[in-house]
Amino acid sequence: MSDGFSAEERAAMKERAAELRAEGKKGAKKADDLQAVLDRIAQMAPEDRELAERVHMTITSAAPELAPKTWYGMPAYADAAGKIVVFFQDAGKFKYRYSTLGFQEAAKLDDGDMWPASFALVKWSPEVEKRITELVRAAVS
């Protein structure tokens, strides 16, 4: 696993927030939402923070149309209508033994009469990144 966001990644996120603020009131709201997500991730325990950072990078790369925002104090990603599609709940939030990647009703993951809507996330790996990418892309398709 990585040591979290690189200096280059942090700089790019700050630049993006500045670009959003420059767009005016609507852009400033998006920038504030992004900053709230980054601040929430920064507050997590180291193991949770590393997972959350990787989840954030994967979701924003796989589905740039989703807008980062906090939802019940968790990093979340909303569609153009403002509906939460996917969220990350760190293990420390409720003292669980694992973090959770969850999908809300707006996610297009329907598969018959029953399908998974949340996943335990314990450790980052290339396989985990690939699966999250697939799920997020399907959720917004």
C-alpha positions in Angstrom: 0.0 0.0 0.0 1.1 3.5 -0.6 1.9 6.1 2.1 -1.1 8.1 1.1 -1.4 11.0 -1.4 1.9 12.0 -3.0 2.9 15.6 -2.9 2.1 15.9 -6.6 -1.4 14.5 -6.0 -2.0 16.9 -3.1 -0.9 19.8 -5.3 -3.2 18.7 -8.1 -6.2 18.5 -5.8 -5.4 22.0 -4.5 -5.1 23.3 -8.0 -8.5 21.7 -8.9 -10.1 23.3 -5.9 -8.7 26.7 -6.9 -10.1 26.2 -10.5 -13.5 25.3 -9.1 -13.5 28.4 -6.9 -12.6 30.5 -9.9 -15.8 29.3 -11.6 -17.9 31.4 -9.2 -20.5 30.5 -6.6 -21.4 27.0 -8.0 -17.7 26.2 -8.4 -16.9 27.4 -4.9 -19.5 25.0 -3.5 -17.8 22.1 -5.4 -14.4 23.2 -4.2 -15.7 23.4 -0.6 -17.3 19.9 -1.0 -14.0 18.5 -2.3 -12.1 20.1 0.5 -14.5 18.6 3.1 -13.9 15.2 1.7 -10.1 15.7 1.8 -10.3 17.0 5.3 -12.4 14.1 6.4 -9.9 11.6 4.9 -7.1 13.4 6.6 -8.8 12.9 10.0 -8.9 9.1 9.7 -6.6 6.7 11.4 -3.6 5.9 9.2 -4.8 2.5 7.8 -8.3 3.9 7.0 -6.8 7.1 5.5 -4.6 5.1 3.1 -7.6 3.1 1.9 -9.8 6.2 1.7 -7.1 8.1 -0.3 -6.8 5.2 -2.8 -10.6 4.9 -3.0 -10.9 8.6 -3.7 -8.3 8.5 -6.5 -9.9 5.5 -8.0 -13.5 6.8 -8.0 -12.5 10.3 -9.3 -10.5 8.6 -12.1 -13.1 6.0 -13.0 -16.1 8.4 -12.8 -15.0 12.1 -13.0 -18.6 13.1 -13.4 -19.3 12.2 -9.8 -18.9 15.1 -7.4 -17.0 14.5 -4.1 -18.9 15.6 -1.0 -19.4 14.4 2.6 -22.5 12.4 3.5 -23.2 11.7 7.2 -19.5 12.6 7.7 -18.2 10.1 5.2 -16.5 10.7 1.8 -19.1 10.2 -0.8 -19.6 10.8 -4.5 -22.8 12.2 -6.0 -24.3 12.3 -9.5 -25.3 15.4 -11.4 -28.7 15.4 -9.6 -26.8 15.5 -6.2 -27.8 11.9 -5.3 -25.1 9.9 -3.6 -23.9 7.0 -5.8 -21.0 5.6 -3.8 -19.5 6.3 -0.3 -16.6 5.2 1.8 -17.1 4.4 5.5 -13.8 4.0 7.4 -13.6 1.2 10.0 -12.9 3.7 12.8 -16.2 5.6 12.3 -18.2 2.9 14.1 -15.3 0.8 15.4 -15.9 -1.9 12.7 -13.2 -4.4 11.9 -13.3 -3.3 8.2 -13.9 -0.2 6.1 -16.9 -0.3 3.7 -17.4 0.8 0.1 -21.1 1.3 -0.3 -23.5 2.1 -3.1 -26.8 4.0 -2.8 -30.0 3.7 -4.7 -28.7 6.0 -7.5 -26.0 3.4 -8.4 -27.0 1.3 -11.4 -25.9 -2.0 -10.1 -29.2 -3.8 -10.3 -28.9 -7.5 -11.1 -32.1 -9.4 -10.8 -33.9 -9.5 -7.5 -30.7 -9.3 -5.3 -27.3 -7.7 -5.6 -24.5 -6.5 -3.3 -24.8 -2.8 -2.2 -21.7 -2.7 0.0 -18.4 -4.3 0.2 -15.9 -4.9 3.1 -12.6 -3.3 2.3 -9.6 -4.5 4.4 -6.5 -4.0 2.2 -5.6 -2.2 -1.0 -4.3 -4.2 -3.9 -4.4 -4.0 -7.7 -7.3 -6.5 -7.7 -9.3 -4.3 -5.3 -8.6 -1.2 -7.4 -9.7 -3.0 -10.6 -12.9 -4.2 -8.9 -13.8 -0.8 -7.5 -13.2 0.7 -11.0 -15.5 -1.8 -12.5 -18.2 -1.3 -9.9 -18.1 2.5 -10.1 -18.2 2.5 -13.9 -21.2 0.2 -13.8 -22.8 2.3 -11.1 -22.7 5.4 -13.3 -23.4 3.7 -16.7 
